[in-house]
Amino acid sequence: MKLYLNQFDILNKKFKKGVKGYDSDEVDDFLDKVLRDYRNFDTVCEEYDKQIISLKRENETTKAEVRELNNELSIQKSKNIAAKNLSHDDSNIYLDPIDLLERCSKYEKRLYDLGVDPSKIK
């Protein structure tokens, strides 16, 4: 937004006096009101500028946190995929007891399908 006047222009403005000119006291009173408005406007603008700077910093911090969390999420997803792949590997040393029971059940079914009674195997 482009402003043509600032508070100092208004404060220091001098008018020529003419025979049929305006009442100088009335002009001064009006310009004093305009000057107060400009000062208030300047104060508000300065506060907004400070808020904008603060919000930009906060935004950058938040963006950095989001990037970091996305990286951590990617790492965790990779770990989960790797753990899932390891759990399907037959050479895995540790298996969850439920997984072991499921595998035993599958082997027993397969043995029955082949005609072998699993309870007779020693």
C-alpha positions as CSV (number, residue, x, y, z in Angstrom):
1,M,0.0,0.0,0.0
2,K,1.5,3.3,-1.1
3,L,0.9,6.3,1.2
4,Y,1.5,9.8,0.0
5,L,1.8,11.3,3.4
6,N,3.4,10.4,6.7
7,Q,2.9,11.8,10.1
8,F,5.8,14.2,9.7
9,D,4.5,15.6,6.4
10,I,1.2,16.3,8.1
11,L,2.8,17.8,11.2
12,N,5.2,20.1,9.2
13,K,2.7,21.2,6.5
14,K,2.4,25.0,6.2
15,F,-0.4,26.6,4.3
16,K,-0.3,30.0,2.7
17,K,-2.6,32.6,4.1
18,G,-5.0,34.2,1.7
19,V,-7.6,36.9,1.9
20,K,-10.4,34.4,1.3
21,G,-8.6,31.4,2.8
22,Y,-9.7,28.8,5.3
23,D,-9.7,29.4,9.0
24,S,-6.2,28.4,10.0
25,D,-7.3,27.2,13.5
26,E,-9.9,24.9,11.9
27,V,-7.3,23.5,9.4
28,D,-4.8,23.0,12.3
29,D,-7.5,21.1,14.4
30,F,-8.3,18.9,11.4
31,L,-4.7,18.2,10.6
32,D,-4.1,17.3,14.3
33,K,-6.8,14.7,14.0
34,V,-5.4,13.4,10.8
35,L,-1.9,13.3,12.5
36,R,-3.3,11.3,15.4
37,D,-4.8,8.8,13.0
38,Y,-1.5,8.4,11.1
39,R,0.4,7.9,14.3
40,N,-2.1,5.2,15.3
41,F,-1.9,3.7,11.9
42,D,1.9,3.6,12.1
43,T,1.8,1.9,15.5
44,V,-0.6,-0.7,14.2
45,C,1.5,-1.3,11.1
46,E,4.6,-1.8,13.3
47,E,2.8,-4.3,15.4
48,Y,1.6,-6.2,12.3
49,D,5.1,-6.2,10.9
50,K,6.4,-7.7,14.2
51,Q,3.6,-10.3,14.1
52,I,4.4,-11.2,10.5
53,I,8.1,-11.7,11.4
54,S,7.1,-13.9,14.4
55,L,4.7,-15.9,12.4
56,K,7.2,-16.5,9.6
57,R,9.7,-17.8,12.2
58,E,7.1,-20.0,13.7
59,N,6.2,-21.3,10.3
60,E,9.8,-22.1,9.4
61,T,10.1,-23.9,12.8
62,T,7.0,-25.9,12.1
63,K,8.1,-26.8,8.6
64,A,11.4,-28.0,10.0
65,E,9.5,-30.1,12.6
66,V,7.3,-31.6,9.9
67,R,10.3,-32.5,7.8
68,E,12.0,-34.1,10.8
69,L,8.8,-36.1,11.6
70,N,8.4,-37.2,8.0
71,N,12.0,-38.4,8.0
72,E,11.4,-40.3,11.3
73,L,8.2,-41.8,9.8
74,S,10.1,-42.9,6.7
75,I,12.7,-44.6,8.8
76,Q,10.1,-46.3,10.9
77,K,8.3,-47.5,7.8
78,S,11.5,-48.9,6.5
79,K,12.1,-50.7,9.8
80,N,8.6,-52.1,9.8
81,I,9.1,-53.4,6.3
82,A,12.4,-54.9,7.2
83,A,10.9,-56.5,10.4
84,K,8.0,-57.9,8.3
85,N,10.4,-59.4,5.8
86,L,12.4,-60.9,8.6
87,S,9.3,-62.5,10.2
88,H,8.6,-64.3,6.9
89,D,12.1,-65.7,6.8
90,D,12.4,-69.3,7.9
91,S,15.8,-68.7,9.4
92,N,14.5,-66.2,11.9
93,I,15.6,-67.1,15.4
94,Y,12.7,-65.6,17.4
95,L,9.1,-65.9,16.5
96,D,6.1,-64.8,18.3
97,P,4.3,-67.8,20.1
98,I,1.2,-67.2,18.1
99,D,3.2,-67.3,14.9
100,L,4.8,-70.6,16.0
101,L,1.4,-72.2,16.8
102,E,0.1,-71.1,13.4
103,R,3.1,-72.6,11.6
104,C,2.8,-75.8,13.6
105,S,-0.8,-76.0,12.7
106,K,0.0,-75.5,9.0
107,Y,2.7,-78.3,9.1
108,E,0.3,-80.7,10.9
109,K,-2.4,-80.1,8.2
110,R,0.2,-80.6,5.5
111,L,1.4,-83.9,7.1
112,Y,-2.2,-85.1,7.4
113,D,-2.7,-84.2,3.7
114,L,0.4,-86.4,2.9
115,G,-1.1,-89.2,5.0
116,V,1.2,-89.0,8.0
117,D,-0.1,-88.7,11.5
118,P,2.0,-86.0,13.2
119,S,1.4,-87.4,16.7
120,K,3.3,-90.6,15.7
121,I,6.4,-88.7,14.7
122,K,9.2,-88.7,17.2
